Amino acid sequence: MDFGEMLTSEDVKKRLLLGRSKVYQILRSGKLKSVRIDRQYRVSESALKSYILEHESGDFEPKA
């Protein structure tokens, strides 16, 4: 099964145009599927795409 590239929380932050705290809040809530390796989160590209598609309706909070 190909999940695509594994992204760091910093990569997710840049792609979603969100602040660091908001990204970690989303990751901890489980809304964005991720894995923890030691103390770091990793998100597959497919999980990020799924999250974006699920939240296209306007639940997105871009960084001001």
ABEGO torsion letter per residue (X at the ends): XBAEBBBBAAAAAAAAGBBAAAAAAAAAAGABBBBBBEABBBBBAAAAAAAAAAAAAGABBBBX
